[in-house]
Amino acid sequence: MVLFTFALVTAFAAAASAAPGVGTLEMSCGYAKSNLNVAPAPNENMGGSLTFGAGYFRSMAPKMQWGMEASFDNLGSTDWNTGTATAKTSVSIMRFTPEFRMNLGAGIGPSIFAQAGAGLYSVKAKVETTDTAFAGDQTSSKFGYNFGAGVGFPVGPKTKMNLMGNYHSVSTSGTSTNYYGIRAALGISI
């Protein structure tokens, strides 16, 4: 399904592109943090952790791009007490999302952009403890969306550095899993 979605988005962007063959490959790394309570006691939030990924964007108009992103977003872990033992809960997310990006600045030099996307979020929650009432793993694939903004800086003739922040919301049982991500991405025009 992910490959089909990527092929569809890429084909659509290629057909709509004013400059065929122009695309940008991005590699990103950053930090993701959620305020999700993951333990029975109040205020047991995960500490946040590293996120990394890749994306490919194609121009469909001078200031608009379509593309696909894949990333691993580690939301970190937290230690807590079950009442009879200590426990550690960790959550990570694999994300595959078609994305839309709009450049709000000039075509050359530093520029501001907005980005939004929606797609498949595979959420994995793991509880490690000797208390069998709480221990276990749970993985589920859910629909999610994201939006954010960033700024891009040219660092070479075909290379650009993007700094961006995104808000993500994933539909999970009970309450939605919401988290924030801050990333730096190196984009190379191919």
For each residue, the residues with C-beta under 8 A, 3 or more apart:
1: 4 5 120
2: 5 6 70 96 120
3: 6 7
4: 1 7 8
5: 1 2 8 9 68 96 98 119
6: 2 3 9 10 68 98
7: 3 4 10 11
8: 4 5 11 12
9: 5 6 12 13 66 67 68 98
10: 6 7 13 14 56 58 66 68
11: 7 8 14 15
12: 8 9 15 16 60 66
13: 9 10 16 17 58 59 60 65 66 67
14: 10 11 17 20 58
15: 11 12
16: 12 13 60 61 66
17: 13 14 20 22 58 59 60
18: 59 60 61 62
19: 22 59
20: 14 17
21:
22: 17 19 58 59 189
23: 56 57 58 59 189 190
24: 56 57 58 65 67 160 187 188 189 190
25: 54 55 56 187 188 190
26: 54 55 56 57 69 162 185 186 187 188
27: 52 53 54 185 186
28: 51 52 53 54 55 71 162 183 184 185 186
29: 50 51 52 183 184 185
30: 50 51 52 181 182 183 184
31: 48 49 50 51 181 182 183
32: 48 49 50 51 73 74 75 76 93 179 180 181
33: 46 47 48 75 76 179 180 181
34: 45 46 48 75 76 91 177 178 179 180
35: 45 178 179
36: 45 46 75 91 175 177 178 179
37: 42 43 44 45
38: 44 45 46 78 89 91 125
39: 44 78 80 87 89
40: 44 80 82
41: 44 80 81
42: 37
43: 37
44: 37 38 39 40 41 78 80 89
45: 34 35 36 37 38 78
46: 33 34 36 38 49 75 76 77 78 89 90 91
47: 33 76 77 78
48: 31 32 33 34 75 76
49: 31 32 46 74 75 76 77
50: 29 30 31 32 74
51: 28 29 30 31 32 71 72 73 74 181 183
52: 27 28 29 30 71 72
53: 27 28 69 70 71 72 73 95 183
54: 25 26 27 28 69 70 71
55: 25 26 28 67 68 69 70 99 185
56: 10 23 24 25 26 67 68
57: 23 24 26 65 66 67 99 101 187
58: 10 13 14 17 22 23 24 65 66 67
59: 13 17 18 19 22 23 62 64 65
60: 12 13 16 17 18 64 65 66
61: 16 18 64
62: 18 59 107
63: 102 103 104 107
64: 59 60 61 100 101 102 103
65: 13 24 57 58 59 60 100 101 102 103
66: 9 10 12 13 16 57 58 60 98 99 100 101
67: 9 13 24 55 56 57 58 98 99 101
68: 5 6 9 10 55 56 96 97 98 99
69: 26 53 54 55 95 96 97 99 117
70: 2 53 54 55 94 95 96
71: 28 51 52 53 54 94 95
72: 51 52 53 92 93 94 95
73: 32 51 53 92 93 94 95 168 179 181
74: 32 49 50 51 90 92 93
75: 32 33 34 36 46 48 49 90 91 92 93 179
76: 32 33 34 46 47 48 49 90 91
77: 46 47 49 88 89 90 91
78: 38 39 44 45 46 47 88 89
79: 86 87 88
80: 39 40 41 44 86 87 88 89
81: 41 85 86 87
82: 40 85 86 87 129 131 133 134
83: 131
84: 131
85: 81 82 129 130 131
86: 79 80 81 82 129
87: 39 79 80 81 82 127 128 129 131 134 135
88: 77 78 79 80 127 128 129
89: 38 39 44 46 77 78 80 125 126 127 128
90: 46 74 75 76 77 125 126 128
91: 34 36 38 46 75 76 77 123 124 125 126 177
92: 72 73 74 75 123 124
93: 32 72 73 74 75 121 122 123 124 168 170 177 179
94: 70 71 72 73 121 122 124
95: 53 69 70 71 72 73 119 120 121 122 144 146 168
96: 2 5 68 69 70 119 120
97: 68 69 117 118 119 120 121 144 145 146
98: 5 6 9 66 67 68 117 118 119
99: 55 57 66 67 68 69 115 116 117
100: 64 65 66 115 116 117
101: 57 64 65 66 67 113 114 115
102: 63 64 65 113 114 115
103: 63 64 65 107 111 112 113 152
104: 63 111 112 113 114
105: 109 110 111 112 113
106: 109 111
107: 62 63 103 111
108: 154
109: 105 106 154
110: 105 151 152 153 154
111: 103 104 105 106 107 151 152
112: 103 104 105 149 150 151 152
113: 101 102 103 104 105 149 150 151 152 162 164
114: 101 102 104 147 148 149
115: 99 100 101 102 146 147 148 149 150 164 166
116: 99 100 145 146 147 148
117: 69 97 98 99 100 145 146 147
118: 97 98 143 144 145 146
119: 5 95 96 97 98 143 144
120: 1 2 95 96 97 141 142 143 144
121: 93 94 95 97 141 142 143 144 168 170
122: 93 94 95 139 140 141 142
123: 91 92 93 139 140 141 142 170 172 177
124: 91 92 93 94 137 138 139
125: 38 89 90 91 137 138 139
126: 89 90 91 136 137 138
127: 87 88 89 134 135 136 137
128: 87 88 89 90 135
129: 82 85 86 87 88 134 135
130: 85 135
131: 82 83 84 85 87 134 135
132: 135
133: 82
134: 82 87 127 129 131
135: 87 127 128 129 130 131 132
136: 126 127
137: 124 125 126 127
138: 124 125 126
139: 122 123 124 125
140: 122 123 172
141: 120 121 122 123
142: 120 121 122 123 170 171 172
143: 118 119 120 121 170 171
144: 95 97 118 119 120 121 168 169 170 171 177
145: 97 116 117 118 168 169
146: 95 97 115 116 117 118 166 167 168 169
147: 114 115 116 117 166 167
148: 114 115 116 164 165 166 167 181
149: 112 113 114 115 164 165
150: 112 113 115 162 163 164 165
151: 110 111 112 113 162 163 164
152: 103 110 111 112 113 160 161 162 163 187
153: 110 160 161 162 163
154: 108 109 110 159 160
155: 159 160 161 186
156: 159
157:
158: 188 189 190
159: 154 155 156 186 187 188 189
160: 24 152 153 154 155 186 187 189
161: 152 153 155 184 185 186 187
162: 26 28 113 150 151 152 153 183 184 185 186 187
163: 150 151 152 153 183 184 185
164: 113 115 148 149 150 151 182 183 185
165: 148 149 150 180 181 182 183
166: 115 146 147 148 180 181 183
167: 146 147 148 178 179 180
168: 73 93 95 121 144 145 146 178 179 180 181
169: 144 145 146 176 177 178
170: 93 121 123 142 143 144 176 177 178
171: 142 143 144 176
172: 123 140 142 175 176 177
173:
174:
175: 36 172
176: 169 170 171 172
177: 34 36 91 93 123 144 169 170 172
178: 34 35 36 167 168 169 170
179: 32 33 34 35 36 73 75 93 167 168
180: 32 33 34 165 166 167 168
181: 30 31 32 33 51 73 148 165 166 168
182: 30 31 164 165
183: 28 29 30 31 51 53 162 163 164 165 166
184: 28 29 30 161 162 163
185: 26 27 28 29 55 161 162 163 164
186: 26 27 28 155 159 160 161 162
187: 24 25 26 57 152 159 160 161 162
188: 24 25 26 158 159
189: 22 23 24 158 159 160
190: 23 24 25 158
